[in-house]
Amino acid sequence: MKAVKLLVSAAIISIGFTSCENNKLPDETITSLQLVKDELEIRALAEKFSDAANRKDGDLFQSLWAKDAVWKIGPPINVEFKGKETMGASVTKMLGLWDFFVQLSGPAVITVNGDNATARFYVNEIARKADDKSGNYNLSMYEDELIKENGKWVFLKRTYHTIYQEAPDYKGLIQQLPPLK
């Protein structure tokens, strides 16, 4: 969040108050800066989603969702979770099947319309099962509906679409992530 505020402040400074009458920004500039801020906050939300999944942090994961949220994982898994209160336990149970799981959030297309937004995030996932050590490699896309609740962007609906999936053998060494400071 500090980075977002810093970036917006830098944008305001770069516009230059001296070029504006009475040192007041034009409405179009304020609207543009708000769109930039919203997009940065939505990107940060998707990155927190990946971080929470990678660390199997159910509390952080649950905090990213709206009260009546829906998380849908399409084929080949085909599962759906409903309600913010179920999200944390769902992700820790599901990811508990893996020795390790890493999701990297990539390119995104975001459209903001007031306190509502849609987005598409492309993700890369790699994991290894705890029981038989078989691997999982996915290239996927999240299709998102977001809302701003209490001034904070959250997921209202997140639908996972697998683009490519493979089950290679991952026999390498696993190192646990360090605890957060």
Residue pairs with C-beta under 8 A, 6 or more apart in sequence:
1 41
1 44
3 40
3 44
4 37
4 40
4 41
4 44
7 36
7 40
8 33
8 36
8 37
11 33
11 36
12 25
12 33
15 25
15 29
17 23
17 25
20 26
25 33
35 112
38 112
38 117
38 148
38 153
39 110
39 112
41 152
41 153
42 108
42 110
42 112
42 117
42 119
42 146
42 153
43 108
43 110
45 64
45 146
45 153
45 154
45 155
46 105
46 108
46 119
46 121
46 142
46 144
47 105
48 60
48 64
49 61
49 64
49 103
49 105
49 155
49 158
50 103
50 104
50 105
50 123
51 57
51 60
52 58
52 60
52 61
52 64
52 91
53 61
53 91
53 95
53 101
53 103
54 101
54 102
54 103
54 177
55 177
55 180
56 91
56 92
56 95
56 96
56 101
58 87
58 88
58 89
58 91
58 92
59 88
61 87
61 88
61 91
61 92
62 84
62 85
62 87
62 88
64 87
64 154
64 155
65 71
65 84
65 87
65 154
65 155
66 84
66 147
66 149
66 154
66 155
66 156
67 83
67 84
67 149
68 82
68 83
68 84
68 156
69 82
69 83
69 84
69 87
69 154
69 155
69 156
69 157
69 158
70 80
70 81
70 82
70 156
70 157
70 158
71 80
71 81
71 87
71 90
71 155
71 157
71 158
71 160
72 79
72 80
72 81
72 157
72 158
72 159
72 160
73 79
73 80
73 160
74 159
74 160
74 161
74 162
75 162
76 162
76 165
77 160
77 162
81 87
81 90
95 101
96 130
97 129
97 130
97 131
98 127
98 128
98 129
98 130
98 136
99 127
99 128
99 129
99 130
99 133
99 174
100 127
100 128
100 174
101 125
101 126
101 127
102 125
102 126
102 127
103 123
103 124
103 125
104 123
104 124
104 125
105 121
105 122
105 123
106 121
106 122
106 123
106 124
107 121
107 122
108 119
108 120
108 121
108 122
109 119
109 120
110 117
110 118
110 119
111 117
111 118
111 119
115 147
115 148
116 145
116 146
116 147
116 148
117 144
117 145
117 146
117 147
117 153
118 143
118 144
118 145
118 146
119 142
119 143
119 144
119 146
120 141
120 142
120 143
120 144
121 141
121 142
121 144
122 139
122 140
122 141
122 142
123 138
123 139
123 140
123 141
123 142
124 138
124 139
124 140
125 136
125 137
125 138
125 140
126 135
126 136
126 137
126 138
126 170
127 135
127 136
128 134
128 135
128 136
128 170
128 174
129 135
129 136
133 169
133 170
133 171
134 167
134 169
134 170
135 166
135 167
135 168
135 169
135 170
136 165
136 166
136 167
137 164
137 165
137 166
137 167
137 168
138 162
138 163
138 164
138 165
139 162
139 163
139 164
139 165
140 160
140 161
140 162
140 163
141 160
141 161
141 163
142 158
142 159
142 160
142 161
143 158
143 159
143 161
144 155
144 157
144 158
144 159
145 155
145 156
145 157
145 158
146 153
146 154
146 155
146 156
147 153
147 154
147 156
148 154
